[in-house]
Each structure stands twice: as structure tokens, then as C-alpha cells.
Amino acid sequence: MQTIRELKLAYLKQAKISYGLSDHDVERLSRIMRLVSYRKGQVVFMPQDSADAVFVLHSGKVTLSRIGDDGRELTLGVVEPGETFGEVDVFAEHPRDAVVKVMEDGVIGIVTKTDFECFLKYQPQCCLNLSKLIGARMTRAEQRIENFVFLDAPERLAYLLLDLIETAGTPCSDGTGVKI
């Protein structure tokens, strides 16, 4: 059976944020991270919550969404294991503006804002990794906006289905399936 320390290290070695970091640096990051288990349906954070931590999804899946004044929900994305979330609010220094809800039971690594900022001061590779992750999210969001504005409904649906397959698809006997 793995110790908590070994579990953290194993999770972090799979996390996109730690690509290219030395074993020593991954160990340092693991020491400032705590692991929390979440159940399907649990809320990780809500709008107006304090942006006082960065999250690394180790297992399971979570959704990031916004709730309109009329109660409708807009899903911004699905976070997969190895991805980081909540960092933009931490860097922007404003309260959370999204709801993060657990789709599948899982484990999330949590690093306080203070510890994370201190870690980043000495980790240019980690800063570069974060920049790439945030840039990829921005590109995906811009593509969705562009599709909404410039494509008709059937084309938007086709792009949405392709995006779902790419981000949430799983191989199955007759192609790729998307669990809805």
C-alpha cells in the first residue's frame, strides 16, 4: 500500500503542471499539497468563494461552469486527471467566478495561494507549463466563440460533437463514445 507521500508523488508525476520538473522539485510541490477525496455531485467551489488555492485533479472528473441570473448553467469545460484548475482566479486576485462540481468520484490536490506563489518564484518550468495550459484553454474558448458567431446550427453541432469526442471521448467497440 502506498503512503500519502508516495501517492502525491505518483499523482504529480502525471500532472501537466509538473512536466519537465526535477524529482526534487516535484517532491517540493508534493510537500505543499494536500489531497482531498471528493464524491460525485460535490461542489469544490462556488462563485464569490475566496480564490485562495490552486487545484490539481488527480483522479475523477470535474466540470467548470457559470450560472446565469436566470439559473441556467453554461459548462465552460471538463477537467480531466492531470489538469490544473482555479489558478486564473488566484493570479487575477479576485473571488471565484465559476462553479466547479465533481462528475466522478476522485482525488484533488490543493495548494494554497501563498505556497503556490512561493513555489512558482523559483520554478520557471512550472510557470511555462501553466502558461501553456491557460493558453490552450483560451484558444479553445476563442474557437467556441468563433464557431458560435460564424457557423450555422448544424456546423456548430458538428464542432461541438467533435470537441466532446476529443475532450471527453472514450474508446469503445464501435468507435468513440461520450458519456453524457
TIZA-442403 format. One record per residue: residue number from 1; residue in three letters; chain; x, y, z of N, C-alpha, C in turn. Coordinates in pm, 1 decimal. Example, Ala and Ser with C-alpha at 12.3 -4.5 7.8 and 13.67 -1.06 7.14 Angstrom:
2
{1,'ala','A',{1319.0,-569.0,780.0},{1230.0,-450.0,780.0},{1320.0,-330.0,780.0}}
{2,'ser','A',{1285.0,-225.0,708.0},{1367.0,-106.0,714.0},{1290.0,3.0,787.0}}
This chain:
180
{1,'met','A',{84.1,-118.7,0.0},{0.0,0.0,0.0},{88.8,125.3,0.0}}
{2,'gln','A',{49.7,223.0,-83.3},{127.5,345.6,-94.5},{101.3,439.4,23.0}}
{3,'thr','A',{205.7,509.1,64.6},{188.8,613.7,165.2},{129.5,737.1,95.4}}
{4,'ile','A',{81.1,831.7,174.6},{27.5,956.6,119.3},{136.1,1026.7,38.0}}
{5,'arg','A',{258.4,1028.8,90.7},{370.1,1092.6,19.5},{390.5,1027.5,-116.9}}
{6,'glu','A',{393.6,895.7,-121.1},{413.1,824.0,-248.2},{297.2,848.7,-344.3}}
{7,'leu','A',{177.6,854.9,-289.8},{59.2,881.1,-371.4},{66.2,1020.3,-434.0}}
{8,'lys','A',{103.4,1120.4,-353.7},{117.1,1256.5,-405.6},{220.2,1261.6,-518.2}}
{9,'leu','A',{334.5,1197.2,-495.0},{440.2,1197.3,-596.2},{394.3,1129.7,-724.9}}
{10,'ala','A',{325.4,1018.2,-711.5},{276.2,948.0,-830.3},{176.2,1034.1,-906.6}}
{11,'tyr','A',{85.0,1099.0,-835.5},{-12.6,1186.9,-899.5},{56.7,1303.8,-969.3}}
{12,'leu','A',{148.9,1367.7,-898.1},{214.0,1485.3,-954.6},{299.0,1453.0,-1076.5}}
{13,'lys','A',{358.1,1336.1,-1080.0},{439.6,1299.1,-1196.6},{353.9,1285.7,-1322.1}}
{14,'gln','A',{223.2,1266.0,-1304.4},{130.5,1257.7,-1418.0},{66.0,1392.0,-1450.1}}
{15,'ala','A',{83.9,1490.4,-1363.6},{18.1,1619.9,-1380.2},{91.9,1705.9,-1482.8}}
{16,'lys','A',{14.6,1773.4,-1566.3},{72.6,1858.5,-1671.1},{154.9,1972.9,-1612.3}}
{17,'ile','A',{117.6,2017.3,-1495.4},{188.4,2128.7,-1431.8},{332.6,2092.5,-1397.5}}
{18,'ser','A',{361.6,1964.5,-1378.8},{495.1,1924.7,-1334.7},{580.8,1865.8,-1447.0}}
{19,'tyr','A',{534.6,1872.1,-1572.3},{617.6,1825.3,-1683.8},{751.1,1899.1,-1683.3}}
{20,'gly','A',{858.4,1825.2,-1693.9},{990.2,1886.2,-1702.0},{1051.9,1925.0,-1568.7}}
{21,'leu','A',{978.6,1907.7,-1459.3},{1035.4,1938.8,-1327.6},{1123.9,1822.8,-1280.6}}
{22,'ser','A',{1226.8,1856.2,-1206.9},{1312.7,1752.3,-1149.7},{1236.3,1677.3,-1041.1}}
{23,'asp','A',{1285.2,1560.1,-1006.0},{1223.6,1483.6,-897.3},{1223.7,1563.9,-767.7}}
{24,'his','A',{1331.1,1638.7,-745.5},{1340.9,1721.9,-625.2},{1229.2,1827.1,-623.7}}
{25,'asp','A',{1204.5,1890.9,-738.9},{1101.4,1994.8,-745.5},{961.4,1936.1,-732.0}}
{26,'val','A',{939.0,1817.8,-788.5},{809.8,1750.5,-772.3},{788.6,1715.9,-624.5}}
{27,'glu','A',{894.6,1674.1,-558.6},{889.0,1645.3,-413.9},{852.4,1771.3,-336.4}}
{28,'arg','A',{914.0,1884.4,-371.8},{882.2,2011.7,-305.0},{735.3,2047.8,-323.4}}
{29,'leu','A',{684.8,2030.7,-444.8},{544.5,2060.9,-471.2},{453.9,1967.0,-391.3}}
{30,'ser','A',{492.0,1841.6,-382.0},{408.4,1746.0,-307.2},{398.9,1781.7,-159.4}}
{31,'arg','A',{505.1,1841.6,-105.5},{505.4,1877.7,37.0},{408.9,1991.4,68.7}}
{32,'ile','A',{377.3,2076.0,-30.1},{286.0,2187.5,-4.2},{143.4,2157.3,-50.3}}
{33,'met','A',{122.0,2035.4,-95.8},{-9.9,1995.9,-145.0},{-77.8,1900.6,-47.2}}
{34,'arg','A',{-206.9,1922.4,-29.9},{-284.3,1824.2,47.7},{-382.7,1758.2,-48.5}}
{35,'leu','A',{-413.0,1633.2,-23.1},{-506.0,1557.3,-106.8},{-641.7,1550.4,-38.8}}
{36,'val','A',{-746.8,1571.3,-118.2},{-883.3,1564.3,-66.6},{-964.8,1476.3,-160.4}}
{37,'ser','A',{-1038.9,1383.2,-103.0},{-1129.0,1297.6,-182.2},{-1263.5,1366.5,-196.0}}
{38,'tyr','A',{-1319.0,1360.2,-316.5},{-1449.7,1419.0,-345.3},{-1540.8,1313.4,-404.1}}
{39,'arg','A',{-1669.8,1327.4,-376.9},{-1772.5,1237.3,-429.2},{-1848.4,1305.0,-542.1}}
{40,'lys','A',{-1901.5,1224.9,-631.0},{-1981.3,1275.3,-742.1},{-2090.7,1368.0,-687.4}}
{41,'gly','A',{-2103.1,1484.5,-751.6},{-2204.2,1582.1,-711.5},{-2155.6,1686.7,-612.9}}
{42,'gln','A',{-2042.9,1661.8,-546.6},{-1990.4,1759.8,-451.8},{-1941.8,1883.6,-525.5}}
{43,'val','A',{-1954.5,1998.4,-460.7},{-1906.2,2124.1,-515.8},{-1768.9,2152.8,-455.8}}
{44,'val','A',{-1672.3,2183.5,-543.2},{-1536.6,2216.5,-498.6},{-1530.3,2364.2,-460.9}}
{45,'phe','A',{-1585.0,2450.2,-547.5},{-1601.1,2590.7,-512.0},{-1714.0,2652.2,-591.7}}
{46,'met','A',{-1760.9,2768.0,-540.8},{-1875.0,2840.6,-597.9},{-1832.6,2984.4,-629.1}}
{47,'pro','A',{-1912.7,3054.0,-713.0},{-1884.2,3195.6,-736.3},{-1882.2,3271.9,-603.1}}
{48,'gln','A',{-1792.7,3365.7,-596.8},{-1769.5,3451.9,-481.2},{-1688.7,3385.8,-370.3}}
{49,'asp','A',{-1657.6,3255.3,-381.6},{-1565.6,3194.7,-285.9},{-1429.0,3261.4,-301.9}}
{50,'ser','A',{-1354.0,3263.2,-195.7},{-1219.9,3320.2,-198.6},{-1129.0,3235.7,-288.1}}
{51,'ala','A',{-1051.1,3302.0,-372.0},{-955.7,3232.8,-459.8},{-824.6,3215.7,-384.4}}
{52,'asp','A',{-824.7,3122.8,-290.9},{-710.7,3107.6,-201.6},{-633.8,2977.9,-222.7}}
{53,'ala','A',{-661.9,2907.4,-335.4},{-592.0,2782.3,-361.5},{-597.3,2747.9,-509.6}}
{54,'val','A',{-500.6,2666.4,-550.3},{-493.8,2610.1,-684.6},{-518.9,2460.5,-670.0}}
{55,'phe','A',{-585.2,2402.3,-768.6},{-626.6,2262.2,-761.9},{-563.0,2182.3,-874.8}}
{56,'val','A',{-522.2,2059.5,-843.3},{-470.3,1966.5,-943.1},{-556.1,1841.5,-934.0}}
{57,'leu','A',{-626.4,1809.9,-1042.5},{-712.3,1692.2,-1042.5},{-626.8,1567.6,-1063.5}}
{58,'his','A',{-634.5,1476.6,-968.4},{-554.3,1354.9,-976.8},{-634.3,1236.9,-1029.0}}
{59,'ser','A',{-761.1,1229.4,-992.5},{-846.8,1123.1,-1045.5},{-989.7,1174.8,-1045.4}}
{60,'gly','A',{-1074.1,1112.5,-1127.9},{-1211.3,1157.5,-1143.3},{-1221.8,1263.9,-1250.4}}
{61,'lys','A',{-1333.8,1334.4,-1253.1},{-1357.0,1444.4,-1346.9},{-1437.9,1551.3,-1276.4}}
{62,'val','A',{-1412.8,1677.5,-1314.7},{-1492.9,1788.0,-1263.3},{-1535.6,1876.6,-1379.9}}
{63,'thr','A',{-1646.4,1948.5,-1359.8},{-1690.2,2045.8,-1459.8},{-1673.1,2185.9,-1403.5}}
{64,'leu','A',{-1637.1,2277.3,-1491.9},{-1633.0,2419.1,-1459.7},{-1750.1,2481.8,-1531.9}}
{65,'ser','A',{-1832.5,2556.0,-1460.4},{-1948.7,2616.8,-1524.4},{-1982.0,2750.6,-1459.5}}
{66,'arg','A',{-2064.3,2824.2,-1529.5},{-2116.5,2951.4,-1479.3},{-2267.3,2939.3,-1472.9}}
{67,'ile','A',{-2326.2,3005.8,-1374.9},{-2470.7,3006.2,-1357.2},{-2522.0,3145.6,-1390.5}}
{68,'gly','A',{-2616.7,3153.4,-1484.1},{-2674.9,3281.8,-1521.3},{-2773.5,3329.9,-1416.0}}
{69,'asp','A',{-2811.3,3457.0,-1426.3},{-2907.7,3514.2,-1331.9},{-3040.9,3439.9,-1335.4}}
{70,'asp','A',{-3071.0,3379.0,-1450.6},{-3196.2,3305.5,-1464.3},{-3184.4,3159.5,-1420.7}}
{71,'gly','A',{-3065.2,3121.3,-1369.0},{-3045.1,2985.6,-1318.6},{-2990.1,2887.3,-1420.9}}
{72,'arg','A',{-2981.1,2928.8,-1547.5},{-2925.3,2838.4,-1647.6},{-2775.8,2822.9,-1625.9}}
{73,'glu','A',{-2725.5,2704.0,-1659.6},{-2585.4,2672.0,-1638.2},{-2513.3,2659.8,-1772.3}}
{74,'leu','A',{-2397.6,2724.1,-1783.2},{-2312.7,2715.1,-1901.1},{-2187.3,2639.3,-1861.4}}
{75,'thr','A',{-2167.2,2522.5,-1920.4},{-2047.2,2444.7,-1891.0},{-1931.4,2502.3,-1970.3}}
{76,'leu','A',{-1829.4,2544.4,-1899.4},{-1710.7,2602.5,-1963.0},{-1611.7,2494.9,-2003.2}}
{77,'gly','A',{-1610.8,2386.1,-1928.9},{-1517.3,2279.3,-1961.8},{-1523.9,2165.2,-1863.3}}
{78,'val','A',{-1461.7,2057.1,-1904.3},{-1448.5,1938.3,-1820.9},{-1300.1,1921.5,-1792.1}}
{79,'val','A',{-1267.2,1908.4,-1665.7},{-1128.1,1891.8,-1624.6},{-1100.7,1742.7,-1608.0}}
{80,'glu','A',{-991.9,1699.4,-1669.4},{-950.4,1559.5,-1666.7},{-833.4,1542.2,-1569.3}}
{81,'pro','A',{-806.7,1419.0,-1526.4},{-691.5,1395.8,-1438.1},{-562.1,1449.7,-1499.9}}
{82,'gly','A',{-480.2,1511.3,-1415.3},{-354.5,1569.6,-1459.5},{-364.2,1717.8,-1489.0}}
{83,'glu','A',{-486.7,1771.1,-1493.7},{-505.4,1912.3,-1524.7},{-518.7,1994.6,-1397.1}}
{84,'thr','A',{-486.6,2121.6,-1412.2},{-492.5,2217.8,-1303.1},{-613.9,2307.5,-1324.7}}
{85,'phe','A',{-675.7,2351.8,-1217.5},{-785.9,2448.2,-1229.1},{-786.3,2540.5,-1108.2}}
{86,'gly','A',{-850.7,2655.5,-1126.0},{-859.0,2753.9,-1018.3},{-743.2,2851.2,-1014.0}}
{87,'glu','A',{-642.7,2830.8,-1100.2},{-524.5,2916.5,-1095.1},{-549.8,3056.1,-1150.8}}
{88,'val','A',{-638.3,3069.8,-1247.6},{-662.1,3201.4,-1307.9},{-718.5,3298.2,-1203.6}}
{89,'asp','A',{-814.0,3252.7,-1124.6},{-869.5,3338.6,-1019.5},{-763.3,3375.8,-916.3}}
{90,'val','A',{-674.9,3282.8,-885.1},{-567.6,3310.3,-789.1},{-477.1,3420.3,-842.6}}
{91,'phe','A',{-437.5,3408.7,-970.2},{-348.4,3509.0,-1029.2},{-418.6,3642.7,-1049.9}}
{92,'ala','A',{-548.3,3639.7,-1082.6},{-623.9,3763.1,-1105.8},{-659.4,3832.9,-975.1}}
{93,'glu','A',{-645.1,3761.4,-865.4},{-672.6,3814.3,-731.9},{-814.9,3866.7,-717.2}}
{94,'his','A',{-908.2,3786.5,-764.4},{-1049.8,3817.7,-743.4},{-1120.2,3690.3,-700.2}}
{95,'pro','A',{-1240.4,3703.3,-644.6},{-1311.8,3583.5,-599.5},{-1341.2,3489.4,-715.9}}
{96,'arg','A',{-1372.7,3367.1,-684.2},{-1409.3,3268.0,-785.8},{-1528.3,3320.0,-864.4}}
{97,'asp','A',{-1531.8,3286.3,-992.1},{-1645.1,3328.4,-1074.4},{-1713.2,3210.3,-1143.1}}
{98,'ala','A',{-1675.3,3090.2,-1104.8},{-1733.7,2970.3,-1163.9},{-1772.5,2872.3,-1054.7}}
{99,'val','A',{-1852.4,2775.0,-1095.4},{-1886.1,2661.6,-1009.6},{-1802.8,2544.2,-1058.2}}
{100,'val','A',{-1739.0,2474.2,-966.8},{-1668.6,2351.3,-1001.6},{-1735.9,2238.8,-925.2}}
{101,'lys','A',{-1787.4,2143.6,-1003.9},{-1863.4,2032.7,-946.5},{-1800.8,1900.4,-991.4}}
{102,'val','A',{-1799.0,1803.7,-901.9},{-1740.3,1673.1,-928.6},{-1837.6,1588.1,-1010.3}}
{103,'met','A',{-1789.0,1537.6,-1124.7},{-1867.8,1449.7,-1212.2},{-1847.9,1302.9,-1177.0}}
{104,'glu','A',{-1725.4,1269.4,-1137.1},{-1689.9,1132.1,-1100.0},{-1607.4,1138.9,-972.6}}
{105,'asp','A',{-1631.6,1045.7,-880.0},{-1552.4,1041.2,-757.1},{-1404.7,1057.2,-791.5}}
{106,'gly','A',{-1331.4,1129.3,-707.6},{-1190.8,1148.9,-737.2},{-1113.3,1210.8,-623.9}}
{107,'val','A',{-987.7,1237.9,-655.3},{-895.5,1298.0,-559.9},{-840.1,1425.4,-622.9}}
{108,'ile','A',{-839.9,1531.9,-543.4},{-790.2,1661.0,-589.7},{-678.9,1706.3,-496.8}}
{109,'gly','A',{-568.2,1749.2,-557.4},{-459.2,1808.9,-482.0},{-485.4,1958.1,-467.7}}
{110,'ile','A',{-465.4,2009.9,-348.9},{-492.4,2151.0,-321.4},{-365.7,2215.7,-265.7}}
{111,'val','A',{-327.7,2329.0,-328.8},{-211.1,2404.9,-284.3},{-258.5,2546.8,-255.2}}
{112,'thr','A',{-227.5,2596.5,-137.0},{-270.6,2732.2,-101.9},{-204.5,2834.7,-194.8}}
{113,'lys','A',{-271.6,2946.6,-210.1},{-222.3,3054.7,-294.6},{-81.5,3096.3,-252.9}}
{114,'thr','A',{-62.4,3116.9,-124.6},{67.1,3162.6,-73.3},{177.1,3061.9,-105.4}}
{115,'asp','A',{152.5,2934.7,-77.3},{252.5,2831.3,-104.5},{279.5,2818.4,-254.1}}
{116,'phe','A',{173.3,2827.6,-335.5},{188.8,2812.1,-479.9},{270.2,2927.4,-538.5}}
{117,'glu','A',{239.0,3048.9,-496.8},{314.1,3163.9,-546.9},{460.8,3156.1,-506.4}}
{118,'cys','A',{487.0,3113.2,-386.0},{624.9,3097.4,-339.3},{696.6,2990.7,-422.3}}
{119,'phe','A',{628.8,2880.4,-449.3},{686.4,2772.8,-530.7},{718.8,2823.2,-671.4}}
{120,'leu','A',{627.8,2898.4,-731.5},{645.7,2945.6,-869.4},{762.4,3042.6,-884.8}}
{121,'lys','A',{795.1,3116.2,-779.2},{905.1,3213.3,-787.2},{1036.3,3147.4,-826.8}}
{122,'tyr','A',{1050.0,3020.6,-796.4},{1175.4,2950.2,-822.3},{1158.3,2838.4,-925.7}}
{123,'gln','A',{1044.5,2836.0,-994.1},{1016.8,2728.0,-1087.6},{972.4,2779.7,-1224.0}}
{124,'pro','A',{1065.7,2828.1,-1305.3},{1025.9,2880.0,-1436.6},{958.6,2774.7,-1524.1}}
{125,'gln','A',{997.6,2649.2,-1511.1},{934.2,2543.7,-1592.8},{787.7,2528.3,-1556.0}}
{126,'cys','A',{758.0,2537.3,-1428.1},{619.1,2527.2,-1383.7},{538.6,2646.9,-1434.4}}
{127,'cys','A',{598.5,2765.0,-1433.3},{531.5,2884.4,-1487.1},{503.2,2866.6,-1635.3}}
{128,'leu','A',{598.8,2812.3,-1707.6},{580.6,2786.8,-1850.9},{469.3,2684.3,-1872.8}}
{129,'asn','A',{467.7,2579.5,-1793.1},{361.4,2478.6,-1804.6},{224.0,2541.1,-1782.7}}
{130,'leu','A',{212.5,2624.2,-1679.6},{85.7,2691.8,-1651.8},{45.3,2783.3,-1766.8}}
{131,'ser','A',{141.9,2857.0,-1821.0},{113.0,2945.8,-1934.0},{59.1,2866.8,-2052.1}}
{132,'lys','A',{117.3,2752.4,-2079.3},{71.1,2667.5,-2189.7},{-70.7,2616.4,-2164.2}}
{133,'leu','A',{-97.7,2574.8,-2041.5},{-231.4,2524.7,-2008.4},{-336.7,2634.1,-2021.2}}
{134,'ile','A',{-306.6,2752.1,-1969.3},{-401.0,2864.2,-1977.0},{-418.5,2906.9,-2122.4}}
{135,'gly','A',{-309.0,2909.9,-2198.1},{-316.8,2944.6,-2340.0},{-402.3,2847.4,-2418.3}}
{136,'ala','A',{-389.6,2719.1,-2389.8},{-470.9,2618.1,-2459.5},{-618.9,2637.0,-2426.6}}
{137,'arg','A',{-650.0,2669.2,-2301.4},{-789.5,2695.1,-2264.5},{-843.7,2817.4,-2337.1}}
{138,'met','A',{-762.3,2922.3,-2344.4},{-806.2,3044.0,-2414.2},{-831.6,3015.7,-2562.4}}
{139,'thr','A',{-743.6,2939.9,-2623.6},{-760.3,2906.0,-2765.3},{-890.1,2829.1,-2786.2}}
{140,'arg','A',{-917.3,2733.8,-2698.0},{-1041.2,2655.5,-2709.3},{-1163.3,2745.7,-2691.6}}
{141,'ala','A',{-1158.9,2837.3,-2595.2},{-1271.6,2928.5,-2572.1},{-1291.8,3020.3,-2692.2}}
{142,'glu','A',{-1182.6,3072.9,-2746.9},{-1194.1,3159.3,-2864.8},{-1252.8,3084.2,-2983.1}}
{143,'gln','A',{-1214.0,2956.9,-2999.0},{-1269.1,2875.8,-3108.5},{-1418.8,2854.9,-3090.0}}
{144,'arg','A',{-1460.9,2832.9,-2967.8},{-1604.8,2815.5,-2941.6},{-1682.2,2943.4,-2973.6}}
{145,'ile','A',{-1627.4,3058.3,-2935.0},{-1693.6,3185.9,-2965.1},{-1700.4,3207.3,-3115.7}}
{146,'glu','A',{-1589.6,3182.6,-3182.9},{-1585.7,3197.6,-3328.7},{-1688.4,3106.5,-3395.5}}
{147,'asn','A',{-1696.9,2982.7,-3350.9},{-1796.1,2889.4,-3407.3},{-1937.8,2939.7,-3384.4}}
{148,'phe','A',{-1963.0,2991.8,-3265.5},{-2096.3,3041.8,-3233.9},{-2135.7,3157.4,-3324.4}}
{149,'val','A',{-2040.6,3245.3,-3351.5},{-2069.0,3364.6,-3431.4},{-2075.5,3333.7,-3581.0}}
{150,'phe','A',{-1984.0,3252.6,-3631.8},{-1969.3,3237.7,-3775.5},{-2032.1,3112.5,-3836.9}}
{151,'leu','A',{-2070.9,3015.6,-3756.9},{-2124.8,2891.3,-3812.6},{-2274.5,2882.0,-3790.8}}
{152,'asp','A',{-2340.5,2810.3,-3882.5},{-2483.4,2788.3,-3862.8},{-2501.5,2670.6,-3765.9}}
{153,'ala','A',{-2624.4,2644.7,-3726.8},{-2653.3,2546.5,-3621.1},{-2597.6,2407.3,-3650.4}}
{154,'pro','A',{-2617.6,2349.7,-3771.2},{-2563.1,2215.3,-3795.0},{-2409.9,2210.6,-3783.9}}
{155,'glu','A',{-2342.6,2315.2,-3831.5},{-2196.7,2317.7,-3823.0},{-2151.2,2332.6,-3677.3}}
{156,'arg','A',{-2221.5,2415.4,-3600.0},{-2187.2,2430.3,-3457.7},{-2203.5,2297.7,-3385.5}}
{157,'leu','A',{-2310.7,2227.0,-3416.3},{-2334.5,2097.0,-3354.0},{-2223.3,1999.1,-3390.0}}
{158,'ala','A',{-2182.3,1998.8,-3515.9},{-2074.4,1908.9,-3558.5},{-1945.7,1939.9,-3482.5}}
{159,'tyr','A',{-1910.8,2067.7,-3471.9},{-1790.8,2105.6,-3397.2},{-1802.9,2069.9,-3249.6}}
{160,'leu','A',{-1921.4,2088.7,-3193.1},{-1942.1,2054.5,-3052.8},{-1922.0,1904.9,-3030.6}}
{161,'leu','A',{-1976.9,1824.0,-3119.5},{-1960.6,1679.0,-3106.0},{-1814.2,1638.1,-3121.0}}
{162,'leu','A',{-1744.6,1698.1,-3216.5},{-1602.0,1668.5,-3232.6},{-1523.1,1709.7,-3108.4}}
{163,'asp','A',{-1557.7,1824.7,-3051.4},{-1490.8,1871.6,-2929.9},{-1517.6,1776.6,-2813.8}}
{164,'leu','A',{-1641.7,1731.5,-2800.7},{-1675.4,1635.9,-2694.1},{-1597.6,1506.1,-2709.3}}
{165,'ile','A',{-1586.4,1459.5,-2833.2},{-1511.1,1336.1,-2857.3},{-1365.1,1356.0,-2818.9}}
{166,'glu','A',{-1310.4,1471.6,-2856.1},{-1169.8,1499.6,-2826.8},{-1143.8,1513.2,-2677.4}}
{167,'thr','A',{-1233.6,1580.8,-2606.1},{-1208.0,1610.2,-2465.1},{-1265.6,1507.5,-2368.7}}
{168,'ala','A',{-1374.9,1441.2,-2406.7},{-1439.9,1350.9,-2311.4},{-1467.3,1212.9,-2369.4}}
{169,'gly','A',{-1417.7,1187.8,-2489.7},{-1444.4,1059.5,-2554.1},{-1362.4,946.0,-2496.1}}
{170,'thr','A',{-1421.5,828.6,-2500.1},{-1351.3,708.1,-2457.7},{-1369.7,601.4,-2565.3}}
{171,'pro','A',{-1263.2,527.6,-2595.0},{-1274.8,423.6,-2697.9},{-1377.3,318.6,-2657.0}}
{172,'cys','A',{-1455.8,275.2,-2754.6},{-1548.9,165.8,-2731.1},{-1548.5,75.5,-2854.6}}
{173,'ser','A',{-1622.0,-32.4,-2852.1},{-1615.8,-134.4,-2956.6},{-1649.9,-81.2,-3095.7}}
{174,'asp','A',{-1736.3,17.5,-3105.8},{-1775.1,67.6,-3238.3},{-1730.2,211.9,-3260.9}}
{175,'gly','A',{-1617.3,251.7,-3204.6},{-1564.4,386.7,-3226.8},{-1529.5,454.9,-3096.4}}
{176,'thr','A',{-1579.5,576.4,-3081.6},{-1554.9,655.7,-2961.1},{-1687.5,694.8,-2900.2}}
{177,'gly','A',{-1701.3,677.8,-2770.1},{-1824.9,712.7,-2700.7},{-1805.3,832.0,-2610.4}}
{178,'val','A',{-1912.7,904.5,-2585.9},{-1910.6,1017.2,-2493.8},{-2019.0,993.2,-2390.8}}
{179,'lys','A',{-1976.9,986.8,-2265.3},{-2070.9,964.8,-2155.2},{-2138.2,1097.2,-2121.5}}
{180,'ile','A',{-2270.5,1101.4,-2132.4},{-2344.3,1225.5,-2107.1},{-2426.0,1213.9,-1980.0}}
